[in-house]
Amino acid sequence: MQYNILWADDEIDLLKPHIMFLTNKGYGVTPVNSGADALDRIENDRFDIVFLDEMMPGMTGLETLAQIKQQQPNLPVVMITKSEEEHIMEDAIGSKIDDYLIKPLNPNQILLSVKKILENKRLVTEKTTLTYQQQFRNLAMQYQDRIGHEEWADIYKKLIYWELELESSEDQGMAEVFSMQKSEANANFCKFIEEEYEDWLNDPKSDKPILSHQLMKQKVFPHLKGSDEPLFFLLIDNFRYDQWKMIQPILQDYFNIEEESSYYSILPTTTGYARNAIFSGLMPSEMERKHPQWWVSDENTPEGEEGLNNHEYEFLQKQLEMNHFNIKSSYNKILNTNQGKSLIDNFNNLLNNQLNVVVYNFVDMLSHARTDVQMIKELAPDEAAYRSITRSWFQHSPLLDFIRKVAEKKCRLILTTDHGMIRVQKPVKIIGYRETNTNLRYKHGKNLGFDDNHLMVCRKPERIFLPKPHVSTSYVFTKEDYFFAYPNNYNQYVNLYRDTFQHGGVSLEEMIIPIIDMKAK
């Protein structure tokens, strides 16, 4: 493909060596002597880039630039000038130029500018593909070895890095290779969890990660000791590591990131279990035993999943008390935009508290307050769309306004979530009784019928600190991207839920959770 360059300069004859250089490199160059001539040519011919001299008589380069942007806003323009005056640079940058070159020009300097603008995507794609090919084997060797929870968290972060890098690549073949590698990594991670999870909870000597019920004590409470400054703890529901990477550049305008780390969600990876564990500091069976008045079973809960978390504030207060914190605190759960705006209106009152907890139900807001799964499926048919929606929602939500206020007051902000989600692809059949819970990624009940393939089975719930309503209660968790489907109306059920985002089971996306410690700039 030959790119066409329009070069406008009142001394264009002096630039013939540069024009010949570009021509020899395969570019088509059209020279003109003035801004007016440049506008005429743009109106009648197609160009990929414009070189524009700033100091032309008559219509100046900046005036020509303004006209070009009115006619073709997306046409790249490189401003060329003899002047190094700051105000000229600022005017040019403010007018959305794509590059700025200062005379005397160097041929390689010109070529670099052209390649950076016109061939950037191809060059980035080629470099990204080559580098990933070099890293592919190293990653595969890592997760096929016997490794620990820290190495798995590191692998997951590397996979997300390459997923985002390859997402902007035009090499679809390499994207397919990556998808296969991520699936293979997930399969190995699920084996790791099957082997290690029970030991994490029962063996004091095991090498274990921070789990949901230890999060506040290890990552939040240390900031409350010896400090009276307000601390904000923000939990965004269903917020994965890749989504964090989408909003990180926005937040870095306001905060310095002091620590970006991760913890592991407990099983099941759902709001009712994992988030209650965060605020209580207890595992689910301990919550049921110690605080039966606040623990709600998920067996056909009429209020839906959020009905399982009506006592987070009470759990939090009890955990603060158990850790000897006699402090003022607040708890706000945001389920819709109006509540988000009310939180901002009440912001100054929050500054009187040492700890302010805010729970943002991201999925509810994303899907317009409990729209059905099909709506989410249409809004986010794949991972890239899911990330894009996250960023768009965040940029236009009251949450960003709230975070800006935290930054204005120079407060510390800890950002995390309770669990992630995974896009489910493959059904696995299960047979259960009426009391069986409705989640697509895990089931518990008595006398469940299932094939052990693609499932993590727990026949002794007490070993992983889960409630046991009946003597014969067992828990089963889907692994990787599988989801449960009942034999009745099987095909209809599968078509409805395949390619939707679900949580509750075992996967990298659901279990490895970002936690970000930030201090206002």
Sequence and secondary structure as in RCSB ss.txt:
>XXXX:A:sequence
MQYNILWADDEIDLLKPHIMFLTNKGYGVTPVNSGADALDRIENDRFDIVFLDEMMPGMTGLETLAQIKQQQPNL
PVVMITKSEEEHIMEDAIGSKIDDYLIKPLNPNQILLSVKKILENKRLVTEKTTLTYQQQFRNLAMQYQDRIGHE
EWADIYKKLIYWELELESSEDQGMAEVFSMQKSEANANFCKFIEEEYEDWLNDPKSDKPILSHQLMKQKVFPHLK
GSDEPLFFLLIDNFRYDQWKMIQPILQDYFNIEEESSYYSILPTTTGYARNAIFSGLMPSEMERKHPQWWVSDEN
TPEGEEGLNNHEYEFLQKQLEMNHFNIKSSYNKILNTNQGKSLIDNFNNLLNNQLNVVVYNFVDMLSHARTDVQM
IKELAPDEAAYRSITRSWFQHSPLLDFIRKVAEKKCRLILTTDHGMIRVQKPVKIIGYRETNTNLRYKHGKNLGF
DDNHLMVCRKPERIFLPKPHVSTSYVFTKEDYFFAYPNNYNQYVNLYRDTFQHGGVSLEEMIIPIIDMKAK
>XXXX:A:secstr
   EEEEE TTGGGGHHHHHHHHHTT EEEEESSHHHHHHHHHHS  SEEEEETT SSS HHHHHHHHHHH TTS
 EEEEES   HHHHHHHHHTT SEEEESS  HHHHHHHHHHHHSHHHHHHHHHHHHHHHHHHHHHHHHHS   HH
HHHHHHHHHHHHHHHHHT S HHHHHHHHHHHHHHHHHHHHHHHHHHHHHHH TTS    BGGGHIIIIIGGGGT
T  S EEEEEETT  HHHHHHHHHHHTTTEEEEEEEEEE  SS SIIIIIHHHHHSS HHHHHHH TTT    TT
 TT GGGGGTTHHHHHHHHHHHTT    EEEEEE SHHHHHHHHHTHHHHTT SEEEEEE HHHHHTTTT  HHH
HHHH SSHHHHHHHHHHHHHTSHHHHHHHHHHHTT EEEEE S   EE  EEEEEE  TTS   SSEEEEES EE
 STTEEEES GGGGT   SSTTEEEEEEBTTEEEE STTHHHHHHHHTT EE SSB HHHHEEEEEEEEE 
